[in-house]
Amino acid sequence: MQVLVETLVNQCRRFYKIGTLTMSRSLSQRKCLSNALTESVPFSRDFLFRQYFDPTSSTYTYLLADVKQQEAILIDPVIDWVERDSKIIQELGLRLKYALNTHMHADHITGTGRLKLLLPGCQSMISRTSGAQADVLLEPDDRINFGRHLLEVLPTPGHTEGCVTYVCREQGVAFTGDALLIRGCGRTDFQFGPSNLHSTPRPLTTCNLRFPGWFA
């Protein structure tokens, strides 16, 4: 009887040890996942990154800047938020060099025109194939410089004929506009999108982070 009791106790201890170890590993894995989801983006110290959101159109706007040279660019600004954007840029002591659009938007009005009035010296940019008007019409593989940093212009047609993705390879990021969304991609049934679905950009293997222009 005593042998049986000791055997049962040893088994219980062994199962408890295994269960505790399993639980410990599970908690550790959850912690690692949580850290991965909330970990800060490891940009260089002279690279400023800010993300803003328009809840009406579900559009994301991105402010990038060279902190040392104080030159900034703004990607996909929304007209309803240009006062906020210009105020933030001025408070940070930055000069807005370019206001860029990833494509011609159908769900909201771009804020580039208004920004040019509020922040003289700013130039608007969009791809030439978009058919829209801007101070600078971008071609594939163009470089957009702000301070010592730069973005590459990669054509990503599909949502619209003129969609482009802006890539900063040094920081490992790509700004995809509506070509790639959160939980989906942009609709392809208008603005000549379907006729260009066969065109694919060069692989973004160096870009660990892709920032979309819209929340699907």
Backbone bond lengths (Angstrom), bond angles and torsions (degrees), N, CA, C in turn:
res aa  C-N    CA-C-N  psi(-1)  N-CA   C-N-CA  omega(-1)  CA-C   N-CA-C  phi
1 M - - - 1.475 - - 1.528 110.26 -
2 Q 1.316 114.94 -43.23 1.452 119.24 -179.90 1.529 111.32 -64.17
3 V 1.336 115.66 -38.22 1.464 120.65 178.14 1.534 110.50 -62.91
4 L 1.342 115.31 -41.65 1.460 120.39 179.05 1.519 111.10 -63.06
5 V 1.325 116.67 -43.23 1.467 121.08 179.48 1.529 110.78 -62.53
6 E 1.341 116.23 -44.74 1.454 119.88 -179.92 1.528 111.09 -63.89
7 T 1.338 116.23 -37.37 1.464 120.00 178.24 1.520 111.10 -63.75
8 L 1.335 116.13 -44.27 1.458 120.58 178.65 1.529 111.48 -63.48
9 V 1.330 116.56 -40.55 1.466 120.80 179.21 1.526 110.74 -63.29
10 N 1.349 115.88 -43.20 1.463 120.38 -179.91 1.533 110.75 -64.28
11 Q 1.342 115.77 -39.81 1.458 119.25 178.07 1.528 111.61 -64.31
12 C 1.327 114.79 -42.08 1.464 119.01 178.89 1.534 110.74 -62.41
13 R 1.337 115.12 -42.13 1.463 119.08 178.45 1.535 111.27 -62.45
14 R 1.343 115.45 -40.75 1.458 119.86 -178.94 1.527 110.80 -66.21
15 F 1.350 116.84 -44.86 1.460 120.60 179.23 1.525 111.52 -65.21
16 Y 1.362 115.05 -37.55 1.458 118.92 178.84 1.532 110.55 -63.88
17 K 1.363 114.10 -41.29 1.464 119.80 179.91 1.530 110.63 -63.73
18 I 1.358 115.64 -44.34 1.467 120.32 179.25 1.521 110.59 -64.04
19 G 1.345 116.37 -43.98 1.457 120.89 -179.39 1.517 111.66 -63.36
20 T 1.347 115.37 -41.24 1.462 119.30 178.89 1.516 111.26 -65.13
21 L 1.350 115.67 -41.03 1.455 120.39 178.68 1.527 111.21 -64.13
22 T 1.343 115.30 -42.47 1.467 119.88 179.08 1.515 111.03 -63.23
23 M 1.339 115.64 -43.81 1.455 120.24 179.34 1.517 110.49 -64.11
24 S 1.341 115.96 -40.19 1.458 120.69 179.22 1.525 110.55 -61.94
25 R 1.331 115.82 -43.98 1.458 119.53 178.58 1.522 111.27 -64.50
26 S 1.340 115.98 -40.54 1.455 120.42 -179.87 1.529 110.76 -61.93
27 L 1.338 116.10 -44.94 1.457 120.94 179.24 1.521 110.97 -64.36
28 S 1.336 114.68 -38.68 1.461 119.60 178.88 1.520 110.83 -64.48
29 Q 1.343 116.44 -41.55 1.460 120.48 178.73 1.519 111.09 -65.49
30 R 1.342 115.71 -40.72 1.460 118.92 178.40 1.526 110.90 -64.01
31 K 1.338 115.82 -39.77 1.460 119.87 179.37 1.517 110.99 -63.64
32 C 1.355 115.96 -42.12 1.460 120.53 178.89 1.530 110.68 -62.54
33 L 1.356 116.24 -41.67 1.453 120.89 178.92 1.517 110.58 -64.50
34 S 1.353 115.46 -42.84 1.455 119.69 179.59 1.519 110.69 -62.01
35 N 1.337 116.68 -43.00 1.450 120.36 179.14 1.519 111.00 -63.87
36 A 1.343 115.57 -37.88 1.463 119.76 -179.59 1.519 111.12 -64.82
37 L 1.333 116.56 -33.81 1.457 120.42 -177.94 1.516 112.76 -80.40
38 T 1.336 117.25 -22.86 1.457 120.28 -175.38 1.516 113.14 -114.79
39 E 1.329 117.59 -1.07 1.451 120.70 -176.76 1.525 111.32 -65.25
40 S 1.329 116.00 140.74 1.455 120.88 -179.50 1.525 110.97 -65.71
41 V 1.317 115.17 146.34 1.459 120.35 178.41 1.527 108.71 -71.90
42 P 1.334 118.48 127.54 1.465 120.88 -174.98 1.528 113.07 -83.25
43 F 1.329 117.50 66.86 1.453 120.77 176.81 1.528 109.50 -77.72
44 S 1.333 115.87 160.86 1.461 119.63 174.66 1.530 108.94 -67.71
45 R 1.329 116.43 157.61 1.461 120.77 -173.07 1.523 113.71 -65.69
46 D 1.324 116.87 -23.58 1.467 119.04 -178.63 1.527 112.55 -95.83
47 F 1.341 116.28 11.88 1.469 121.01 -178.50 1.522 108.88 -113.09
48 L 1.331 116.01 117.36 1.463 120.99 178.55 1.517 109.94 -97.34
49 F 1.336 115.99 134.93 1.460 122.45 179.23 1.521 109.10 -132.48
50 R 1.326 116.38 128.19 1.458 121.83 174.87 1.531 108.41 -136.99
51 Q 1.337 115.75 138.70 1.455 121.39 178.36 1.522 109.09 -118.04
52 Y 1.337 116.90 132.39 1.462 122.19 179.35 1.525 109.26 -126.39
53 F 1.339 115.40 158.20 1.470 119.98 -172.36 1.517 110.66 -135.25
54 D 1.331 115.38 134.39 1.461 121.92 173.79 1.526 108.35 -103.16
55 P 1.341 118.99 108.21 1.462 120.85 -175.90 1.525 114.34 -67.52
56 T 1.309 117.93 -21.44 1.463 120.49 -179.43 1.517 111.75 -71.03
57 S 1.320 116.70 -48.99 1.468 120.88 -178.93 1.530 112.42 -101.73
58 S 1.344 117.11 -1.65 1.476 122.70 -177.58 1.529 111.76 58.92
59 T 1.324 115.49 35.88 1.464 121.10 -177.83 1.523 110.81 -98.56
60 Y 1.322 115.69 138.67 1.458 121.85 173.80 1.523 109.43 -99.08
61 T 1.323 115.63 135.94 1.460 123.30 175.07 1.520 108.14 -117.76
62 Y 1.335 116.21 141.83 1.457 120.48 -175.86 1.524 110.88 -124.87
63 L 1.324 115.02 129.28 1.463 122.40 174.86 1.520 108.12 -106.10
64 L 1.326 116.31 122.91 1.459 122.76 177.50 1.517 108.37 -122.75
65 A 1.335 117.07 147.07 1.459 118.93 -178.89 1.514 111.54 -157.40
66 D 1.312 114.24 153.59 1.455 122.38 167.52 1.525 106.02 -90.01
67 V 1.314 116.28 111.72 1.461 120.86 -173.54 1.520 111.66 -63.71
68 K 1.337 117.48 -39.85 1.456 120.70 -175.98 1.527 111.91 -72.93
69 Q 1.320 116.73 -44.61 1.457 119.96 -179.18 1.521 112.76 -89.53
70 Q 1.325 116.96 -7.71 1.469 123.94 172.32 1.530 113.37 62.03
71 E 1.320 116.31 30.50 1.462 120.93 173.86 1.520 109.30 -101.26
72 A 1.335 115.94 137.75 1.464 120.36 -174.85 1.518 110.99 -131.65
73 I 1.338 114.65 158.62 1.465 122.33 170.83 1.524 107.38 -133.12
74 L 1.331 115.60 155.62 1.461 121.29 179.55 1.525 108.03 -128.76
75 I 1.328 116.42 125.92 1.460 121.91 -177.37 1.527 110.18 -103.09
76 D 1.316 116.95 126.78 1.469 125.38 176.96 1.538 113.25 55.44
77 P 1.321 117.76 57.78 1.469 119.67 175.12 1.532 111.16 -71.90
78 V 1.323 115.59 148.55 1.468 122.51 178.95 1.529 108.29 -108.47
79 I 1.316 117.07 135.57 1.461 120.98 -172.33 1.533 112.39 -59.27
80 D 1.323 117.80 -32.10 1.471 120.58 -178.98 1.525 112.96 -68.40
81 W 1.324 117.41 -14.08 1.468 120.91 -174.84 1.524 113.05 -119.20
82 V 1.317 118.88 14.11 1.466 119.60 -175.87 1.532 112.19 -67.69
83 E 1.336 117.90 -32.20 1.467 119.38 177.35 1.519 110.31 -64.67
84 R 1.320 116.67 -42.55 1.471 120.41 175.59 1.520 110.46 -61.14
85 D 1.331 116.49 -47.56 1.456 120.70 -177.10 1.532 111.81 -61.80
86 S 1.322 116.07 -46.57 1.459 119.44 -178.69 1.530 111.38 -65.27
87 K 1.328 116.85 -36.67 1.461 120.61 178.98 1.521 110.94 -65.08
88 I 1.340 116.57 -43.56 1.462 120.60 179.19 1.528 110.65 -63.15
89 I 1.322 116.17 -43.49 1.463 120.68 -179.47 1.531 110.75 -61.74
90 Q 1.321 116.37 -42.40 1.461 119.95 179.41 1.522 111.26 -69.13
91 E 1.332 117.37 -41.46 1.471 120.52 179.46 1.522 112.23 -63.19
92 L 1.338 116.45 -31.03 1.456 120.43 178.60 1.531 112.37 -82.64
93 G 1.322 116.20 -3.16 1.456 120.10 178.79 1.517 113.05 72.77
94 L 1.329 116.89 29.82 1.458 121.70 -177.03 1.529 111.67 -102.39
95 R 1.323 115.10 158.50 1.467 121.79 172.41 1.520 107.99 -112.07
96 L 1.331 115.82 120.37 1.462 119.74 -179.54 1.525 109.26 -77.85
97 K 1.325 115.50 112.26 1.456 121.41 -177.86 1.527 111.34 -85.14
98 Y 1.351 116.00 -45.16 1.462 120.19 -177.27 1.525 110.33 -138.20
99 A 1.334 115.38 145.70 1.461 122.74 168.15 1.524 106.16 -116.16
100 L 1.335 116.59 116.50 1.465 121.77 -171.44 1.516 111.62 -109.84
101 N 1.319 115.25 149.05 1.456 121.30 169.08 1.521 109.30 -119.03
102 T 1.321 116.53 138.70 1.464 119.93 176.41 1.521 111.66 -76.45
103 H 1.339 116.95 -21.37 1.454 121.68 178.20 1.525 108.41 -171.46
104 M 1.310 116.89 175.92 1.455 121.57 176.67 1.526 108.32 -82.17
105 H 1.317 116.32 117.75 1.462 121.50 -171.72 1.526 112.04 -83.60
106 A 1.333 115.00 141.81 1.462 120.16 178.06 1.527 111.89 -103.88
107 D 1.346 117.35 -17.13 1.462 120.26 -173.70 1.524 113.66 -103.02
108 H 1.331 117.55 -4.70 1.457 119.86 176.30 1.524 109.06 -161.47
109 I 1.333 115.25 166.45 1.463 121.42 179.05 1.520 108.55 -94.23
110 T 1.331 116.39 131.48 1.448 119.93 178.84 1.527 111.16 -64.84
111 G 1.316 115.77 152.39 1.459 120.16 -179.46 1.514 114.07 -97.41
112 T 1.335 117.79 8.37 1.460 119.91 -173.96 1.538 112.80 -63.14
113 G 1.329 116.74 -42.23 1.458 119.39 -179.34 1.514 112.44 -62.32
114 R 1.305 116.19 -44.22 1.465 121.15 179.43 1.528 111.28 -67.50
115 L 1.312 117.08 -37.60 1.467 120.56 178.71 1.518 111.41 -63.21
116 K 1.320 117.06 -36.07 1.461 121.08 179.53 1.528 111.26 -63.92
117 L 1.334 116.67 -30.62 1.459 120.60 177.35 1.525 111.10 -76.63
118 L 1.319 116.64 -39.37 1.466 120.84 -178.07 1.523 112.54 -77.27
119 L 1.335 115.84 -30.86 1.461 120.67 -177.39 1.530 109.17 -127.47
120 P 1.324 117.35 81.28 1.470 121.33 -178.14 1.535 111.26 -54.99
121 G 1.320 115.07 141.33 1.460 120.14 -177.81 1.511 112.87 102.66
122 C 1.331 116.01 -17.61 1.460 120.65 178.15 1.526 109.73 -75.49
123 Q 1.323 116.73 140.16 1.452 122.44 176.61 1.523 110.27 -115.91
124 S 1.326 116.49 144.77 1.462 121.17 178.55 1.522 109.79 -91.07
125 M 1.351 116.16 151.28 1.460 122.46 -179.16 1.524 110.57 -139.66
126 I 1.334 115.74 143.44 1.454 122.21 172.16 1.532 106.55 -162.44
127 S 1.316 117.02 161.18 1.466 119.50 -178.17 1.532 110.71 -69.06
128 R 1.307 114.87 147.00 1.462 120.17 -179.89 1.533 110.73 -62.95
129 T 1.333 116.61 -37.15 1.466 120.04 -176.84 1.520 113.50 -71.06
130 S 1.329 117.16 -9.60 1.468 119.82 178.70 1.519 111.73 -69.84
131 G 1.344 116.74 -24.67 1.452 120.34 -176.91 1.511 114.07 81.38
132 A 1.342 116.88 0.10 1.457 121.25 -179.81 1.524 110.52 -88.65
133 Q 1.329 115.77 168.13 1.455 121.38 179.30 1.520 110.55 -98.28
134 A 1.334 116.35 143.97 1.460 122.41 177.11 1.518 108.54 -164.35
135 D 1.317 116.39 164.86 1.469 120.27 177.52 1.523 111.01 -65.07
136 V 1.340 115.55 -38.04 1.464 120.83 -179.64 1.523 108.33 -125.95
137 L 1.328 116.51 121.69 1.462 121.74 176.85 1.530 108.15 -98.44
138 L 1.300 116.02 118.69 1.457 122.29 -170.98 1.517 112.55 -85.30
139 E 1.320 114.19 144.70 1.455 122.91 175.27 1.529 109.15 -111.73
140 P 1.341 118.30 159.08 1.465 120.12 176.08 1.531 111.64 -55.15
141 D 1.323 115.69 138.64 1.468 124.08 178.53 1.518 114.21 72.80
142 D 1.328 117.88 7.93 1.465 119.10 172.47 1.525 109.80 -62.30
143 R 1.327 115.97 157.29 1.460 122.63 177.07 1.521 108.95 -114.90
144 I 1.316 116.17 133.61 1.458 121.92 178.17 1.523 107.23 -112.43
145 N 1.309 116.51 110.98 1.464 121.64 -176.04 1.516 111.46 -97.59
146 F 1.325 116.28 136.64 1.459 122.73 169.51 1.525 106.47 -142.00
147 G 1.340 114.57 111.69 1.455 118.67 -170.68 1.519 109.36 63.11
148 R 1.325 117.10 -135.39 1.465 119.68 178.17 1.527 112.35 -88.81
149 H 1.332 117.19 -5.34 1.464 121.84 -177.52 1.529 110.56 -90.93
150 L 1.332 114.85 160.76 1.465 118.70 178.48 1.522 110.91 -150.56
151 L 1.311 114.29 155.48 1.453 123.06 173.20 1.518 108.74 -115.70
152 E 1.317 116.40 140.97 1.454 121.77 172.10 1.529 108.64 -95.16
153 V 1.303 116.36 145.80 1.460 121.74 179.11 1.524 108.62 -101.99
154 L 1.333 116.33 113.88 1.456 121.40 178.29 1.533 109.68 -114.61
155 P 1.317 118.64 126.64 1.469 120.10 177.77 1.522 110.73 -69.87
156 T 1.327 116.70 130.44 1.469 121.95 176.91 1.527 109.10 -133.95
157 P 1.323 118.26 62.58 1.469 121.27 -178.03 1.526 111.09 -66.82
158 G 1.306 114.75 156.65 1.464 120.28 -179.09 1.510 109.79 151.17
159 H 1.339 116.01 -58.26 1.469 119.52 173.57 1.523 109.09 -68.98
160 T 1.318 116.12 -46.98 1.461 122.75 169.56 1.524 107.49 -137.93
161 E 1.319 115.33 166.92 1.460 119.63 -179.68 1.515 112.07 -64.69
162 G 1.334 116.38 -30.04 1.460 119.73 -173.77 1.512 115.63 -103.44
163 C 1.321 118.89 15.89 1.466 120.96 -179.83 1.528 111.11 -63.89
164 V 1.328 116.06 136.83 1.461 121.00 173.47 1.521 108.84 -132.15
165 T 1.326 114.44 158.27 1.458 121.72 173.26 1.515 107.73 -114.45
166 Y 1.334 116.17 134.75 1.461 121.35 178.63 1.530 108.41 -99.72
167 V 1.321 116.06 125.31 1.460 121.72 -172.28 1.522 110.82 -119.19
168 C 1.317 116.12 128.56 1.460 122.18 172.29 1.527 106.53 -113.91
169 R 1.316 116.24 97.24 1.467 120.46 -172.19 1.536 112.21 -71.37
170 E 1.308 117.36 -32.75 1.467 118.69 179.83 1.524 111.26 -61.88
171 Q 1.329 116.43 -39.24 1.461 120.56 -179.81 1.528 112.04 -89.60
172 G 1.328 116.90 -8.54 1.460 120.67 178.29 1.514 114.56 72.32
173 V 1.348 117.37 35.42 1.458 120.75 -176.92 1.527 110.78 -129.18
174 A 1.333 115.23 152.88 1.459 122.23 176.34 1.523 108.58 -137.25
175 F 1.317 116.59 138.20 1.464 123.13 179.82 1.523 107.40 -110.28
176 T 1.325 115.96 106.26 1.458 122.03 -165.26 1.522 115.07 -92.92
177 G 1.325 118.13 -6.57 1.455 119.07 -175.93 1.519 110.30 61.00
178 D 1.335 117.18 -136.71 1.468 120.82 -179.26 1.529 112.72 -94.90
179 A 1.335 117.52 3.82 1.461 119.27 176.48 1.524 110.61 -67.17
180 L 1.327 115.60 -33.80 1.469 121.81 177.30 1.512 107.93 -136.26
181 L 1.329 116.08 121.19 1.454 121.51 -176.85 1.523 110.46 -110.15
182 I 1.317 115.02 179.77 1.460 120.62 169.18 1.527 106.67 -80.80
183 R 1.325 116.82 118.51 1.469 123.40 -178.91 1.528 112.73 68.95
184 G 1.322 118.14 30.54 1.455 117.95 176.63 1.515 112.91 163.17
185 C 1.331 114.95 -162.36 1.459 120.90 176.04 1.521 107.69 -140.18
186 G 1.327 116.20 166.89 1.452 120.84 -177.56 1.523 112.04 -67.96
187 R 1.309 116.49 150.45 1.460 121.44 178.48 1.524 109.57 -60.69
188 T 1.321 116.05 150.25 1.464 120.95 -174.62 1.527 112.50 -124.86
189 D 1.326 116.85 23.71 1.461 119.87 -175.33 1.530 113.06 -105.59
190 F 1.335 116.86 20.17 1.462 119.08 176.71 1.524 109.33 -155.92
191 Q 1.336 116.00 171.52 1.467 124.03 179.10 1.531 112.14 52.92
192 F 1.323 117.16 40.61 1.465 123.15 174.19 1.522 113.31 61.22
193 G 1.318 117.56 21.96 1.457 120.03 -179.41 1.518 114.66 -62.52
194 P 1.354 119.44 -50.85 1.466 120.67 -174.32 1.521 114.30 -58.83
195 S 1.332 118.19 -31.52 1.463 120.38 -177.08 1.516 112.20 -68.33
196 N 1.342 117.18 -12.11 1.457 120.22 -176.84 1.526 112.99 -114.90
197 L 1.332 117.79 10.99 1.451 119.50 -176.78 1.525 112.66 -65.79
198 H 1.334 116.57 -20.31 1.460 118.75 -179.63 1.519 111.85 -74.33
199 S 1.332 117.32 -19.19 1.460 120.72 -178.42 1.518 109.63 -79.90
200 T 1.315 116.90 128.74 1.460 120.63 -179.29 1.510 109.77 -126.37
201 P 1.351 118.03 141.66 1.454 120.78 179.28 1.518 111.09 -77.88
202 R 1.302 115.48 167.16 1.456 119.64 174.07 1.516 109.14 -61.92
203 P 1.326 118.55 147.89 1.461 121.18 -178.10 1.531 112.36 -57.08
204 L 1.322 115.61 139.35 1.457 120.88 179.55 1.526 109.31 -95.85
205 T 1.315 116.42 50.98 1.462 120.47 -174.65 1.516 112.41 -67.91
206 T 1.330 117.58 -22.88 1.455 120.08 -179.79 1.518 112.16 -89.06
207 C 1.326 117.15 -1.90 1.463 120.79 -177.24 1.520 110.14 -106.48
208 N 1.316 116.19 102.84 1.455 120.72 -179.61 1.520 112.13 -77.89
209 L 1.328 117.19 -21.56 1.457 121.67 -177.51 1.518 109.71 -121.57
210 R 1.337 115.41 126.26 1.470 120.82 177.36 1.519 107.57 -117.49
211 F 1.312 116.16 122.76 1.455 121.40 -177.83 1.526 109.59 -106.71
212 P 1.336 117.50 114.91 1.462 120.88 -178.64 1.520 112.01 -80.56
213 G 1.318 115.01 168.41 1.455 119.56 179.14 1.518 113.44 -98.77
214 W 1.346 116.28 -1.47 1.459 117.84 -173.81 1.526 109.48 -155.29
215 F 1.326 116.22 149.00 1.459 122.31 178.40 1.518 108.39 -102.20
216 A 1.356 117.22 111.57 1.467 120.89 -175.90 1.522 111.26 -74.85
